[in-house]
């Protein structure tokens, strides 16, 4: 039996979602000839398939394929306060996404300084319950640390991302005031078999990051 899944970012139009998924499926056919598990991520969507039901694994175990990426640029401001700001922002985003009745998707932003704003996005597959969505996102948050200016975590059931620039449609964002500090999460685990995939063709999605994860 084969299990397959795709998920588009919650603010995308159906047309842009379809464009991203079609291009991701082409990467599947050209790159994953023998792998039993496959996960690919673009800015706009993700696509995966496997020979076992891993799409609920993220709620109960960390055996599921995981993609963790981050910007190579370190934050030059107050590192501890930046860590606290991002951690708090993503946690609040996770609660809002888990309580969503439709897309299980939330985007937020917070002013770190007068000239620096942090943007976050979190999302679960829509058939998860609120508790399962929050559990998946909280486990993903614990797989990351926030010393870079941007980064993301993706498992088949949920994903999260933060940046210091808007990477989604801001018309759907809720403006936040800076949140109180909380404890920082532990360092991330290492990622096996991580390969950069080619970007989408020029035009839609031309600036998308794509990551390819395959297990034989």
C-alpha positions as CSV (number, residue, x, y, z in Angstrom):
1,X,0.0,0.0,0.0
2,X,1.2,3.5,-0.8
3,X,0.3,6.6,1.3
4,X,0.5,10.0,-0.4
5,X,-0.1,13.6,0.8
6,X,0.3,17.2,-0.4
7,X,-0.3,20.4,1.6
8,X,-0.2,24.0,0.3
9,X,0.4,27.0,2.4
10,X,-2.9,28.3,3.8
11,X,-2.8,31.7,2.1
12,X,-2.3,30.3,-1.4
13,X,-5.0,30.5,-4.2
14,X,-6.1,27.1,-5.6
15,X,-4.3,28.0,-8.9
16,X,-1.0,28.7,-7.2
17,X,-1.4,25.6,-5.0
18,X,-2.0,23.4,-8.1
19,X,1.1,24.9,-9.9
20,X,3.3,24.1,-6.9
21,X,2.0,20.5,-6.5
22,X,2.4,19.8,-10.2
23,X,6.0,20.9,-10.2
24,X,6.7,19.0,-7.0
25,X,5.2,15.8,-8.5
26,X,7.6,16.2,-11.5
27,X,10.5,16.2,-9.0
28,X,9.1,12.9,-7.6
29,X,9.2,11.2,-11.0
30,X,12.7,12.5,-11.9
31,X,14.5,12.1,-8.6
32,X,12.9,9.4,-6.5
33,X,13.2,6.2,-8.6
34,X,13.8,3.7,-5.9
35,X,13.1,5.4,-2.6
36,X,10.3,4.1,-0.4
37,X,9.7,7.4,1.4
38,X,9.8,10.8,-0.2
39,X,9.3,14.3,1.1
40,X,9.8,17.5,-0.8
41,X,9.3,21.1,0.4
42,X,8.8,24.3,-1.5
43,X,7.9,27.7,0.0
44,X,4.3,27.2,-1.3
45,X,3.7,23.5,-0.8
46,X,4.9,20.1,0.3
47,X,4.5,16.6,-1.2
48,X,5.2,13.2,0.2
49,X,4.6,9.5,-0.2
50,X,5.6,6.4,1.6
51,X,4.9,2.7,1.9
52,X,3.8,3.0,5.5
53,X,1.4,5.3,7.3
54,X,3.8,8.0,8.5
55,X,1.4,10.9,8.3
56,X,0.2,10.4,11.9
57,X,3.8,9.6,13.2
58,X,4.6,13.2,13.9
59,X,1.9,13.2,16.6
60,X,3.3,10.2,18.5
61,X,6.9,9.6,17.4
62,X,9.9,11.2,15.8
63,X,10.5,8.3,13.4
64,X,8.8,10.2,10.6
65,X,10.9,11.9,7.9
66,X,11.8,15.4,9.0
67,X,13.2,18.4,7.1
68,X,14.9,21.2,9.1
69,X,16.5,24.1,7.3
70,X,17.7,27.5,8.5
71,X,19.2,30.7,7.2
72,X,23.0,30.7,7.6
73,X,23.0,34.3,8.9
74,X,23.2,34.6,12.7
75,X,21.1,37.2,14.5
76,X,23.4,40.1,15.5
77,X,21.0,41.7,18.1
78,X,20.3,40.5,21.6
79,X,20.3,36.7,20.9
80,X,18.5,35.5,24.0
81,X,15.7,38.0,23.6
82,X,15.4,37.2,19.9
83,X,15.2,33.5,20.8
84,X,12.5,34.2,23.4
85,X,10.6,36.4,20.9
86,X,10.5,33.8,18.1
87,X,9.8,30.9,20.5
88,X,6.8,32.7,22.0
89,X,5.5,33.9,18.7
90,X,5.6,30.4,17.1
91,X,4.0,28.9,20.2
92,X,1.1,31.4,20.0
93,X,0.8,30.7,16.3
94,X,0.6,27.0,17.0
95,X,-2.3,27.5,19.4
96,X,-4.2,29.6,16.9
97,X,-3.6,27.1,14.1
98,X,-4.7,24.1,16.3
99,X,-7.9,25.9,17.2
100,X,-8.7,26.8,13.6
101,X,-11.9,25.2,12.3
102,X,-10.8,24.9,8.7
103,X,-7.2,25.1,7.4
104,X,-5.3,24.5,10.6
105,X,-3.1,27.4,9.5
106,X,-1.9,30.6,11.3
107,X,0.4,33.5,10.4
108,X,1.6,36.1,12.9
109,X,4.2,38.8,13.3
110,X,5.9,40.6,16.2
111,X,8.0,43.7,16.5
112,X,11.4,42.7,17.9
113,X,12.9,46.2,17.5
114,X,11.6,49.4,15.9
115,X,13.3,48.3,12.7
116,X,13.1,44.5,12.9
117,X,9.9,42.4,12.7
118,X,9.7,38.6,13.0
119,X,7.1,36.7,10.9
120,X,5.9,33.2,11.7
121,X,3.7,30.6,9.9
122,X,2.5,27.3,11.2
123,X,0.2,24.7,9.6
124,X,-1.1,21.2,10.1
125,X,-2.8,18.8,7.7
126,X,-6.5,19.7,8.1
127,X,-7.8,16.3,9.2
128,X,-5.8,16.4,12.5
129,X,-7.8,17.2,15.6
130,X,-6.9,20.3,17.6
131,X,-4.9,18.3,20.1
132,X,-3.0,16.3,17.5
133,X,-2.2,19.5,15.5
134,X,-0.9,21.2,18.7
135,X,1.1,18.1,19.7
136,X,2.7,17.9,16.2
137,X,3.7,21.6,16.2
138,X,5.0,21.5,19.7
139,X,7.3,18.5,19.0
140,X,8.5,20.4,15.8
141,X,9.2,23.5,17.9
142,X,11.4,21.4,20.2
143,X,13.4,20.2,17.2
144,X,14.6,23.7,16.5
145,X,16.5,26.6,18.0
146,X,16.2,30.2,17.1
147,X,19.7,31.7,16.8
148,X,19.4,32.3,13.0
149,X,17.4,35.0,11.2
150,X,15.1,32.4,9.7
151,X,14.3,28.7,9.6
152,X,11.7,26.0,9.2
153,X,10.7,22.5,10.3
154,X,8.6,20.2,8.1
155,X,7.1,16.7,8.9
156,X,4.3,15.2,6.9
157,X,1.6,16.2,9.4
158,X,2.7,19.8,10.2
159,X,5.2,22.5,9.5
160,X,6.5,25.8,11.0
161,X,8.6,28.7,9.7
162,X,9.9,32.0,10.8
163,X,11.7,34.8,9.0
164,X,12.6,38.5,9.5
165,X,10.8,39.4,6.3
166,X,7.2,38.7,5.1
167,X,7.1,35.4,3.2
168,X,3.3,35.1,3.0
169,X,0.3,37.2,2.1
170,X,0.2,39.8,4.9
171,X,-3.5,40.5,4.3
172,X,-4.1,37.3,6.4
173,X,-1.7,38.2,9.3
174,X,-2.6,39.2,12.9
175,X,-0.3,41.9,14.2
176,X,1.2,41.1,17.6
177,X,2.9,43.1,20.2
178,X,6.2,41.7,21.6
179,X,5.5,38.7,23.8
180,X,7.0,38.0,27.2
181,X,10.1,35.8,27.2
182,X,9.9,32.0,27.8
183,X,12.5,29.2,28.1
184,X,14.4,28.3,24.9
185,X,14.0,24.9,23.3
186,X,16.8,22.3,22.9
187,X,19.1,22.1,19.9
188,X,17.9,20.4,16.7
189,X,18.5,16.8,15.6
190,X,20.6,16.0,12.6
191,X,18.8,15.4,9.3
192,X,19.7,12.3,7.2
193,X,19.8,12.2,3.4
194,X,19.1,15.9,2.8
195,X,19.5,17.0,-0.9
196,X,18.7,20.4,-2.4
197,X,16.2,20.1,-5.2
198,X,16.1,22.6,-8.2
199,X,13.9,25.7,-7.8
200,X,10.6,26.1,-9.6
201,X,10.7,27.4,-13.1
202,X,10.9,31.2,-13.6
203,X,7.6,32.9,-12.9
204,X,5.5,31.6,-10.1
205,X,7.5,30.3,-7.2
206,X,10.8,31.4,-8.8
207,X,12.3,32.3,-5.4
208,X,11.0,29.1,-3.6
209,X,13.3,27.0,-1.5
210,X,13.0,23.4,-2.3
211,X,14.3,20.5,-0.2
212,X,14.3,16.8,-1.1
213,X,14.3,14.0,1.4
214,X,14.3,10.3,0.3
215,X,14.8,7.0,2.2
216,X,15.6,3.9,0.3
